[in-house]
Amino acid sequence: MKDINEKALKYYLTYREHTNKTFYLRTRNIKNRLDKGYWFQGNNDYIFTSPFKPADNKNKTQKIGFIVKLDKRCYLEFSYQVFSQEDEKYKNFYEEILKYYQIPYSNFNNSHIKTIDFQANQNWGTELEKFLYNDMKKIIEIANKYEVPDEYLFFSEKEFNKRLDRIEDIQNKTNTDNKKVNESLNQILYGTPGTGKTFSTVGMALEILGASDRSDISSIGKLKAEFGTQVEFVTFHQSFSYEDFVEGLKASSDNGKITYEIENGVFKSICGSAKTSGNNSLTALNEAIEKLKEQVTEESLGLKTIRGKDFIFSYQGKTTFRVIPKSSDKEFGGKGYKAGYPVKIDEIIELYKNPKHETYNPSYAKAILNFLTTENNLKDYQETANKKPHVLIIDEINRGNISRIFGELITLIEPSKRAGAEETISVKLPYSKEDFSVPDNLYIIGTMNTADRSLTLMDTALRRRFDFVEKIPNAKLVNGNFDGIDVKKILKTINDNIEILYDKEHLIGHSFLMVIDNIEQLRDAFKNKILPLLEEYFYDDFEKINLVLGGDSFYRKEKKTLGNIDKDIYQKQDIKALEPKAFSDIYA
């Protein structure tokens, strides 16, 4: 629907150039639809466009609207709820419009009237142009005939430009973000809490993955569910280490015996997936392995090593095949060393990719691989040229110890040092001893709160290798206006005061106040989000907090006495009981 919205907007802007008429544009960002590029009324299934302003305050439905469905069907729709007391005097106007469309006036009672119902293969753009340039000309003639004023039918220039300016701001921001996406493999979104950094990573990831039109994907969870191993998400913290991120030794119990295996971290895993994505031969090998696992689970299979030694092997779960040489006292299901020799399935895959790969029990691993390739007619492994983009999202990247987490790999993430680049660098990993490089189809997107740590205090090695995209509070995204309170002014005033009393790295983000429609929601936002953040920013310096909030409505100074000691104590007021004036006084 995003593409349909964009195309419809172009048709309407061209119409405005020719006629100087305004048209309807969405103003509220409910469910972030404006951020998704939904410029007109509607949802994921349709858009409702119109040259007219809403006909009723309840449903905000236009008097006449041109609708386009997701399957590209289109039709005109007339509002059934136009006849307020004011509308009644324009009854003849509506009646003649219906006559123009050959619709009986009696049908215009308590129902939507739909016409021009086209099939999915029709060109909706052509039909929209007919409506705008032919039908609208006739409708305006009828309006003039019955002296229907423009202010009754159309938005004022001021209101229209306000709506269009907001959309252009969002388009400019999106274009800037998209440009960054296309230019950079390594990016960090930084800004104060509540500026939508983590939310923005979803849109950036969709752009990278070639799915920018998937407006139904609005969270990390949905992103991972849709794209699987192409997306990984991790949050850095002080205990996070190289072993968690790249690779490390993990202890496990195998039939009562403690063993240590090398386990890949999130970074090594997504690098491996990125390197092999789109490789049909590797897909065929994985399918062959799954088939073999089923086969040898039920009954062991006998093979020979290259030197002619007989052995049998089976699969008993987890990540390995179990091998027992002929004339051995070992048995499947036995304890400890008698359970058979392990051959890791991942090592068989690595051998397929690189015959010189060093592994444990290599003669058995090579024999099993030879069986897989022969039985399934597998071709030799080849690196694919059509690799799918992969995205690693690192939330709170500044909270981790970068040197400890990345180790020697910090150099490898530079675009010029990635696999396939002119200055490609690979390193031998400390545990697996594998040669490792970072693929050029892996995009790293980090987020950081400047309230936690200033950008100037970031690890210099990280700062050199990432592009930094600032996310600032955007008061234009805040629209609440009720009980004499302008929520947008509250946000702007608080941030102006914080910047004077502290700095711009500790502002309040717009997301805290974006979906505020009544006083109860505003009280909750202050009680649970904004005031705790201000207390943290100013270390409970309530005198400064009151300066930020324009008075003592939220924290009131009271004198407390203990013996001969008098002390001024600031008491937080009952936020849930505050009157609207306490909030409007912030910007008064």
C-alpha positions as CSV (number, residue, x, y, z in Angstrom):
1,M,0.0,0.0,0.0
2,K,2.9,2.3,0.5
3,D,3.6,2.4,-3.3
4,I,-0.1,3.1,-4.0
5,N,-0.1,6.0,-1.5
6,E,3.0,7.4,-3.1
7,K,1.6,7.1,-6.6
8,A,-1.8,8.6,-5.6
9,L,0.0,11.6,-3.9
10,K,1.7,12.4,-7.2
11,Y,-1.6,12.3,-9.1
12,Y,-3.1,14.7,-6.5
13,L,-0.1,17.1,-6.5
14,T,-0.3,17.3,-10.3
15,Y,-4.0,18.0,-10.0
16,R,-3.3,20.8,-7.5
17,E,-0.7,22.3,-9.9
18,H,-3.4,22.5,-12.6
19,T,-6.4,23.6,-10.5
20,N,-4.9,25.2,-7.4
21,K,-7.3,23.1,-5.3
22,T,-6.4,21.4,-2.0
23,F,-7.1,17.8,-1.1
24,Y,-7.3,15.5,1.9
25,L,-4.1,14.3,3.6
26,R,-3.7,12.3,6.8
27,T,-2.8,14.4,9.8
28,R,-2.6,11.9,12.7
29,N,0.2,9.3,13.0
30,I,-2.0,6.6,14.5
31,K,-0.1,3.2,14.5
32,N,2.8,5.1,12.8
33,R,1.0,5.1,9.5
34,L,2.5,8.4,8.4
35,D,6.0,7.0,9.2
36,K,5.1,4.1,7.0
37,G,4.2,6.3,4.0
38,Y,0.4,6.1,4.3
39,W,-0.4,9.6,3.3
40,F,-4.2,9.1,2.9
41,Q,-7.0,7.6,5.0
42,G,-6.9,3.8,5.0
43,N,-4.9,0.8,6.1
44,N,-3.0,-2.2,4.7
45,D,-5.9,-3.2,2.5
46,Y,-7.0,0.1,0.9
47,I,-6.6,3.9,0.6
48,F,-9.4,6.4,0.6
49,T,-8.4,9.6,-1.3
50,S,-10.5,12.7,-1.8
51,P,-10.3,16.4,-2.9
52,F,-12.8,17.2,-0.1
53,K,-12.5,17.6,3.6
54,P,-14.3,15.2,6.0
55,A,-18.1,15.2,5.9
56,D,-18.6,14.2,9.5
57,N,-16.6,14.5,12.7
58,K,-17.4,11.0,13.8
59,N,-15.9,8.9,11.0
60,K,-13.9,11.5,9.3
61,T,-15.3,10.2,6.0
62,Q,-15.0,12.5,2.9
63,K,-18.1,13.6,1.0
64,I,-16.9,11.8,-2.1
65,G,-13.8,9.6,-2.1
66,F,-11.8,7.6,-4.6
67,I,-10.8,4.3,-3.1
68,V,-8.0,1.9,-4.3
69,K,-7.8,-1.6,-2.9
70,L,-4.7,-3.6,-2.4
71,D,-5.5,-5.7,-5.5
72,K,-5.8,-2.4,-7.5
73,R,-9.6,-2.5,-7.8
74,C,-11.0,1.1,-7.5
75,Y,-14.4,2.7,-7.0
76,L,-16.0,5.9,-5.9
77,E,-17.7,6.1,-2.5
78,F,-20.2,8.6,-1.2
79,S,-20.5,9.3,2.5
80,Y,-23.8,8.2,4.1
81,Q,-23.5,10.6,7.0
82,V,-23.3,14.0,5.3
83,F,-26.6,15.4,6.3
84,S,-26.0,17.4,9.4
85,Q,-28.1,20.5,10.0
86,E,-25.5,22.5,8.0
87,D,-25.5,20.0,5.2
88,E,-29.3,20.1,4.8
89,K,-29.2,23.5,3.1
90,Y,-27.0,22.0,0.4
91,K,-29.4,19.1,-0.3
92,N,-30.0,20.2,-3.9
93,F,-26.2,20.2,-4.5
94,Y,-25.9,16.6,-3.3
95,E,-29.0,15.5,-5.2
96,E,-27.7,16.8,-8.5
97,I,-24.3,15.2,-8.0
98,L,-26.1,11.8,-7.5
99,K,-28.1,12.5,-10.6
100,Y,-24.8,13.1,-12.5
101,Y,-23.7,9.7,-11.4
102,Q,-27.1,8.2,-12.3
103,I,-27.7,7.2,-8.7
104,P,-31.3,7.5,-7.3
105,Y,-31.4,10.1,-4.4
106,S,-33.4,7.6,-2.3
107,N,-30.3,5.3,-2.2
108,F,-28.5,8.0,-0.2
109,N,-30.0,7.0,3.1
110,N,-27.9,5.2,5.8
111,S,-25.6,3.4,3.4
112,H,-22.3,3.9,1.5
113,I,-22.9,4.3,-2.2
114,K,-20.2,2.7,-4.4
115,T,-19.8,3.1,-8.1
116,I,-17.2,2.8,-10.8
117,D,-16.4,-0.7,-9.6
118,F,-13.5,-2.0,-11.7
119,Q,-11.8,-5.3,-11.8
120,A,-8.2,-5.9,-10.6
121,N,-6.7,-5.6,-14.1
122,Q,-8.0,-2.0,-14.6
123,N,-5.6,1.0,-14.4
124,W,-6.7,2.8,-11.3
125,G,-4.4,5.7,-12.0
126,T,-6.3,6.4,-15.3
127,E,-9.6,6.2,-13.5
128,L,-8.4,8.6,-10.7
129,E,-7.3,11.1,-13.4
130,K,-10.8,10.9,-15.0
131,F,-12.3,11.6,-11.6
132,L,-10.0,14.6,-10.8
133,Y,-10.2,16.3,-14.2
134,N,-13.6,15.3,-15.5
135,D,-15.9,14.6,-12.6
136,M,-14.4,17.3,-10.3
137,K,-14.9,19.9,-13.0
138,K,-18.6,19.0,-13.1
139,I,-18.9,18.8,-9.3
140,I,-17.4,22.3,-8.9
141,E,-19.9,23.6,-11.6
142,I,-22.8,22.2,-9.5
143,A,-21.3,23.7,-6.3
144,N,-21.1,27.1,-8.0
145,K,-24.7,26.7,-9.2
146,Y,-26.0,26.2,-5.7
147,E,-23.6,28.7,-4.2
148,V,-21.8,26.1,-2.0
149,P,-18.7,27.9,-0.5
150,D,-15.2,26.6,-0.9
151,E,-14.6,26.5,2.8
152,Y,-17.5,24.0,3.1
153,L,-16.0,21.7,0.6
154,F,-12.2,22.1,0.7
155,F,-9.4,22.5,3.2
156,S,-8.0,26.0,3.6
157,E,-4.5,26.7,2.1
158,K,-3.1,27.0,5.7
159,E,-4.5,23.7,6.8
160,F,-3.5,21.9,3.6
161,N,0.1,23.3,3.7
162,K,0.5,22.2,7.3
163,R,-0.4,18.7,6.4
164,L,1.7,18.6,3.3
165,D,4.7,20.1,5.1
166,R,4.5,17.3,7.6
167,I,4.5,14.6,4.9
168,E,7.4,16.3,3.2
169,D,9.4,16.3,6.4
170,I,8.8,12.5,6.8
171,Q,9.8,11.9,3.1
172,N,13.0,13.9,3.6
173,K,13.9,12.0,6.7
174,T,13.1,8.7,5.0
175,N,15.3,9.6,2.0
176,T,18.1,10.6,4.3
177,D,17.9,7.3,6.1
178,N,17.7,5.4,2.9
179,K,20.7,7.2,1.5
180,K,22.6,6.2,4.7
181,V,21.5,2.6,4.3
182,N,22.8,2.5,0.7
183,E,26.1,4.0,1.5
184,S,27.1,2.3,4.8
185,L,27.6,-1.2,6.0
186,N,28.1,-0.1,9.5
187,Q,25.8,2.5,11.2
188,I,24.9,3.6,14.6
189,L,21.7,5.4,15.4
190,Y,22.3,7.7,18.4
191,G,20.1,10.0,20.4
192,T,18.2,10.5,23.6
193,P,15.7,8.0,25.0
194,G,12.4,7.9,23.2
195,T,13.5,9.1,19.7
196,G,12.6,5.8,18.0
197,K,16.1,4.4,17.4
198,T,15.2,0.7,17.8
199,F,12.0,1.2,15.9
200,S,14.0,2.8,13.1
201,T,16.3,-0.2,12.8
202,V,13.3,-2.2,11.5
203,G,12.7,0.2,8.7
204,M,16.4,0.4,7.8
205,A,16.6,-3.4,7.9
206,L,13.6,-3.8,5.6
207,E,15.2,-1.3,3.2
208,I,18.5,-3.3,3.2
209,L,16.5,-6.6,2.7
210,G,14.6,-5.2,-0.3
211,A,11.3,-5.2,1.5
212,S,10.6,-1.5,2.2
213,D,7.0,-2.0,1.2
214,R,6.3,-4.5,4.0
215,S,4.5,-2.1,6.3
216,D,3.0,-5.0,8.2
217,I,6.5,-5.7,9.7
218,S,6.9,-3.1,12.5
219,S,9.0,-4.9,15.2
220,I,12.2,-6.9,15.6
221,G,10.2,-10.1,16.4
222,K,8.2,-9.9,13.1
223,L,11.4,-9.0,11.2
224,K,13.2,-12.2,12.5
225,A,10.1,-14.3,12.0
226,E,9.9,-13.3,8.3
227,F,13.6,-13.3,7.4
228,G,15.0,-16.1,9.6
229,T,18.8,-16.3,9.6
230,Q,19.1,-13.1,7.5
231,V,18.4,-11.1,10.7
232,E,20.0,-11.3,14.1
233,F,19.4,-9.1,17.2
234,V,21.5,-8.8,20.3
235,T,21.7,-6.3,23.2
236,F,25.2,-5.4,24.5
237,H,25.7,-5.2,28.3
238,Q,28.7,-5.1,30.6
239,S,28.9,-8.9,31.0
240,F,28.7,-9.5,27.3
241,S,32.0,-11.0,25.9
242,Y,33.9,-12.2,22.9
243,E,32.8,-15.7,23.7
244,D,29.2,-14.7,23.5
245,F,29.7,-12.6,20.3
246,V,32.2,-14.6,18.2
247,E,33.0,-18.1,19.6
248,G,33.9,-19.7,22.9
249,L,34.1,-23.0,24.7
250,K,30.9,-24.3,26.2
251,A,30.7,-27.2,28.7
252,S,28.2,-30.0,28.1
253,S,27.5,-33.4,29.7
254,D,27.6,-36.4,27.4
255,N,26.6,-39.6,29.2
256,G,27.9,-38.4,32.4
257,K,31.2,-37.1,31.0
258,I,31.9,-33.4,30.9
259,T,33.0,-32.3,27.4
260,Y,33.9,-28.9,26.0
261,E,32.8,-27.9,22.5
262,I,33.3,-24.7,20.5
263,E,30.1,-22.8,20.2
264,N,29.5,-20.0,17.7
265,G,28.3,-16.7,18.9
266,V,25.7,-14.5,17.2
267,F,28.3,-12.6,15.1
268,K,30.1,-15.7,13.7
269,S,26.7,-17.4,13.1
270,I,25.3,-14.6,11.0
271,C,28.6,-14.2,9.1
272,G,28.5,-17.8,8.2
273,S,24.9,-17.5,7.0
274,A,25.7,-14.4,5.0
275,K,28.7,-16.1,3.3
276,T,26.7,-19.1,2.2
277,S,23.3,-17.5,1.4
278,G,21.9,-18.3,-2.0
279,N,24.3,-21.3,-2.4
280,N,22.2,-24.1,-4.0
281,S,24.9,-26.7,-3.4
282,L,25.0,-26.0,0.3
283,T,21.2,-26.2,0.5
284,A,21.4,-29.6,-1.2
285,L,24.0,-30.8,1.3
286,N,21.9,-29.7,4.2
287,E,18.9,-31.6,2.8
288,A,21.1,-34.7,2.3
289,I,22.3,-34.5,5.9
290,E,18.7,-34.3,7.2
291,K,17.8,-37.3,5.1
292,L,20.8,-39.3,6.4
293,K,20.0,-38.4,10.0
294,E,16.6,-40.0,9.6
295,Q,18.1,-43.0,8.0
296,V,20.8,-43.8,10.6
297,T,18.6,-43.0,13.5
298,E,16.6,-46.1,12.8
299,E,19.5,-48.3,11.8
300,S,23.3,-47.8,11.8
301,L,25.1,-47.7,8.5
302,G,28.5,-49.3,7.6
303,L,31.2,-47.4,5.7
304,K,34.9,-47.5,5.0
305,T,37.5,-44.8,5.5
306,I,39.9,-43.8,2.7
307,R,42.4,-46.3,4.1
308,G,39.8,-49.1,4.0
309,K,38.9,-49.3,7.7
310,D,35.4,-50.5,8.4
311,F,33.1,-48.6,10.8
312,I,29.5,-48.1,11.5
313,F,27.8,-44.8,12.5
314,S,24.4,-43.6,13.7
315,Y,22.6,-40.4,14.7
316,Q,21.3,-40.2,18.3
317,G,20.3,-36.5,18.4
318,K,22.1,-33.2,19.1
319,T,24.8,-32.1,16.7
320,T,27.0,-35.2,16.0
321,F,27.1,-38.6,14.3
322,R,28.5,-41.4,16.5
323,V,31.1,-43.7,15.0
324,I,32.2,-47.2,16.1
325,P,35.1,-48.9,14.4
326,K,34.8,-52.6,13.5
327,S,36.1,-55.0,16.3
328,S,35.6,-52.3,19.0
329,D,34.1,-52.7,22.5
330,K,32.2,-49.4,22.0
331,E,28.4,-49.5,21.6
332,F,25.8,-46.9,20.7
333,G,24.1,-45.6,23.8
334,G,27.1,-46.5,25.9
335,K,28.6,-44.3,28.6
336,G,31.6,-42.1,28.3
337,Y,34.2,-43.1,25.7
338,K,32.3,-46.4,25.0
339,A,29.6,-44.3,23.3
340,G,31.6,-44.0,20.1
341,Y,33.6,-41.3,18.5
342,P,31.8,-38.0,17.8
343,V,31.8,-36.5,14.3
344,K,30.3,-33.0,14.3
345,I,27.8,-32.3,11.5
346,D,29.0,-28.7,11.3
347,E,32.6,-30.0,10.6
348,I,31.3,-32.2,7.8
349,I,29.8,-29.0,6.2
350,E,33.1,-27.1,6.7
351,L,34.9,-30.0,5.0
352,Y,32.5,-29.8,2.1
353,K,33.3,-26.0,1.7
354,N,37.0,-26.5,2.3
355,P,38.6,-30.0,1.9
356,K,41.7,-28.8,3.7
357,H,39.7,-27.9,6.8
358,E,41.2,-29.4,10.0
359,T,38.7,-31.3,12.1
360,Y,38.5,-33.9,14.9
361,N,38.2,-37.6,13.6
362,P,38.9,-36.5,10.0
363,S,38.9,-39.9,8.4
364,Y,35.4,-40.7,9.6
365,A,34.1,-37.2,8.7
366,K,35.6,-37.4,5.2
367,A,34.1,-40.9,4.7
368,I,30.6,-39.7,5.7
369,L,31.0,-36.6,3.5
370,N,32.0,-38.8,0.5
371,F,28.9,-40.9,1.1
372,L,26.7,-37.8,1.1
373,T,28.1,-36.4,-2.1
374,T,28.1,-39.7,-4.0
375,E,24.6,-40.8,-2.9
376,N,23.1,-37.4,-3.7
377,N,25.1,-36.4,-6.7
378,L,26.3,-33.2,-5.0
379,K,28.4,-30.8,-7.0
380,D,31.6,-29.3,-5.6
381,Y,31.0,-26.3,-3.3
382,Q,31.2,-22.9,-5.0
383,E,30.9,-19.5,-3.4
384,T,27.7,-17.8,-4.7
385,A,27.8,-14.5,-6.4
386,N,24.1,-13.7,-5.5
387,K,24.3,-13.5,-1.8
388,K,21.4,-12.3,0.2
389,P,21.9,-9.2,2.4
390,H,22.0,-10.0,6.2
391,V,21.5,-7.5,9.0
392,L,22.9,-7.6,12.5
393,I,21.1,-5.2,14.9
394,I,23.1,-4.4,18.1
395,D,20.9,-2.6,20.6
396,E,22.7,-0.5,23.3
397,I,26.0,-0.9,21.6
398,N,27.7,1.7,23.8
399,R,26.9,-0.3,27.0
400,G,29.3,-3.1,26.1
401,N,33.1,-3.3,26.3
402,I,33.8,-2.9,22.6
403,S,37.5,-4.1,22.8
404,R,36.5,-7.1,24.8
405,I,33.5,-8.1,22.6
406,F,35.0,-7.5,19.1
407,G,38.6,-8.3,19.9
408,E,40.7,-8.6,16.8
409,L,37.6,-8.5,14.6
410,I,37.0,-4.8,14.9
411,T,39.3,-4.2,12.0
412,L,37.5,-6.8,9.8
413,I,34.2,-5.0,9.8
414,E,35.6,-2.1,7.8
415,P,34.2,-2.1,4.2
416,S,37.7,-2.1,2.7
417,K,38.7,-5.1,4.9
418,R,35.7,-7.3,4.2
419,A,35.8,-10.5,2.1
420,G,36.1,-9.7,-1.6
421,A,37.5,-6.2,-1.0
422,E,40.9,-5.1,-2.3
423,E,42.3,-5.0,1.2
424,T,40.6,-8.2,2.5
425,I,41.9,-9.3,5.9
426,S,41.2,-12.7,7.6
427,V,42.3,-13.8,11.0
428,K,42.6,-17.2,12.7
429,L,40.1,-17.5,15.4
430,P,41.5,-18.4,18.9
431,Y,39.3,-21.5,19.7
432,S,38.4,-23.1,16.4
433,K,41.6,-22.0,14.6
434,E,39.5,-21.3,11.5
435,D,40.4,-18.5,9.1
436,F,37.7,-15.9,9.4
437,S,36.7,-12.8,7.5
438,V,33.5,-10.6,7.5
439,P,31.4,-10.9,4.3
440,D,30.5,-7.8,2.4
441,N,26.7,-8.6,2.5
442,L,26.5,-8.2,6.3
443,Y,25.1,-4.9,7.5
444,I,25.6,-3.9,11.1
445,I,23.1,-1.4,12.7
446,G,23.7,-0.3,16.3
447,T,21.8,1.9,18.6
448,M,23.0,4.0,21.5
449,N,21.4,6.3,24.1
450,T,23.4,9.5,24.5
451,A,21.9,9.7,28.0
452,D,23.9,6.7,29.0
453,R,27.2,7.8,27.5
454,S,28.2,10.7,25.4
455,L,29.2,10.2,21.8
456,T,32.5,11.8,22.6
457,L,33.2,9.0,25.1
458,M,32.6,6.2,22.6
459,D,35.5,3.7,21.9
460,T,37.6,5.5,19.2
461,A,38.1,2.3,17.3
462,L,34.3,2.0,17.0
463,R,33.8,5.6,16.0
464,R,36.2,5.3,13.1
465,R,34.4,2.3,11.7
466,F,30.8,3.4,11.9
467,D,28.7,6.1,10.4
468,F,26.6,7.9,13.1
469,V,23.0,8.9,12.3
470,E,21.5,11.2,14.9
471,K,17.9,10.7,16.0
472,I,16.5,13.9,17.6
473,P,13.2,14.5,19.3
474,N,10.6,15.5,16.7
475,A,7.8,17.6,18.2
476,K,6.0,17.5,14.8
477,L,5.1,13.9,15.5
478,V,3.2,14.9,18.7
479,N,-0.4,15.9,18.1
480,G,-2.3,15.7,21.4
481,N,-4.5,18.7,22.0
482,F,-7.2,18.5,24.7
483,D,-8.5,20.2,27.8
484,G,-6.6,23.4,26.9
485,I,-3.3,21.4,26.7
486,D,-1.0,21.4,23.6
487,V,1.2,18.4,24.1
488,K,3.5,19.4,21.3
489,K,4.3,22.7,23.2
490,I,5.0,20.6,26.4
491,L,7.7,18.6,24.7
492,K,9.3,21.5,23.0
493,T,9.4,23.6,26.2
494,I,10.8,20.8,28.3
495,N,13.5,20.1,25.8
496,D,14.4,23.8,25.4
497,N,14.8,24.1,29.2
498,I,16.9,20.9,29.4
499,E,19.2,22.1,26.7
500,I,19.8,25.2,28.8
501,L,20.1,23.6,32.2
502,Y,22.0,20.4,31.1
503,D,22.8,19.6,27.4
504,K,21.1,18.3,24.2
505,E,22.2,14.7,24.9
506,H,19.6,14.4,27.7
507,L,16.4,15.6,25.9
508,I,13.0,13.9,26.1
509,G,12.1,11.8,23.0
510,H,8.9,12.3,21.1
511,S,7.7,8.6,21.4
512,F,6.8,9.2,25.1
513,L,4.1,11.7,24.0
514,M,3.1,10.6,20.5
515,V,-0.1,8.7,21.3
516,I,-1.6,10.9,24.0
517,D,-5.2,11.7,23.4
518,N,-6.5,12.6,26.9
519,I,-5.4,13.9,30.4
520,E,-5.3,10.4,31.9
521,Q,-2.7,9.2,29.3
522,L,-0.7,12.4,29.8
523,R,-0.6,11.9,33.6
524,D,0.6,8.3,33.0
525,A,3.3,9.4,30.6
526,F,4.6,11.9,33.1
527,K,4.4,9.6,36.1
528,N,5.9,6.5,34.6
529,K,8.3,7.9,32.0
530,I,9.1,11.6,31.9
531,L,9.5,12.4,35.6
532,P,11.7,9.3,36.4
533,L,13.9,10.3,33.5
534,L,14.2,13.9,34.7
535,E,15.1,12.7,38.2
536,E,17.8,10.5,36.7
537,Y,19.1,13.3,34.5
538,F,19.4,15.8,37.3
539,Y,20.3,13.5,40.1
540,D,17.2,14.4,42.1
541,D,18.0,18.1,41.9
542,F,14.4,19.1,42.2
543,E,15.0,22.8,42.0
544,K,16.4,22.3,38.4
545,I,13.6,19.9,37.6
546,N,11.0,22.5,38.6
547,L,12.8,25.0,36.3
548,V,12.5,22.5,33.5
549,L,8.7,22.0,34.2
550,G,8.0,25.7,34.6
551,G,6.9,25.7,38.3
552,D,6.3,23.5,41.3
553,S,3.1,21.7,40.2
554,F,5.0,18.4,40.2
555,Y,7.5,18.8,43.0
556,R,6.5,21.1,45.9
557,K,9.0,22.3,48.5
558,E,8.1,21.7,52.1
559,K,10.0,22.5,55.3
560,K,10.7,19.5,57.5
561,T,12.0,19.8,61.2
562,L,13.9,17.2,63.2
563,G,14.8,18.6,66.6
564,N,16.8,21.8,65.9
565,I,17.3,20.9,62.3
566,D,15.2,22.4,59.5
567,K,15.5,21.1,56.0
568,D,13.7,21.8,52.7
569,I,12.2,18.6,51.3
570,Y,10.7,18.3,47.8
571,Q,7.6,16.2,47.8
572,K,6.4,14.7,44.5
573,Q,2.7,15.5,44.1
574,D,0.0,12.9,43.2
575,I,0.4,13.0,39.5
576,K,-2.8,11.1,38.9
577,A,-4.7,14.0,40.5
578,L,-3.1,16.9,38.7
579,E,-5.4,19.3,36.9
580,P,-4.9,20.1,33.2
581,K,-3.5,23.6,34.2
582,A,-0.5,21.9,35.8
583,F,0.5,20.7,32.3
584,S,-0.4,23.8,30.3
585,D,1.6,25.9,32.8
586,I,4.8,24.2,31.6
587,Y,4.7,26.3,28.4
588,A,2.6,29.2,29.7
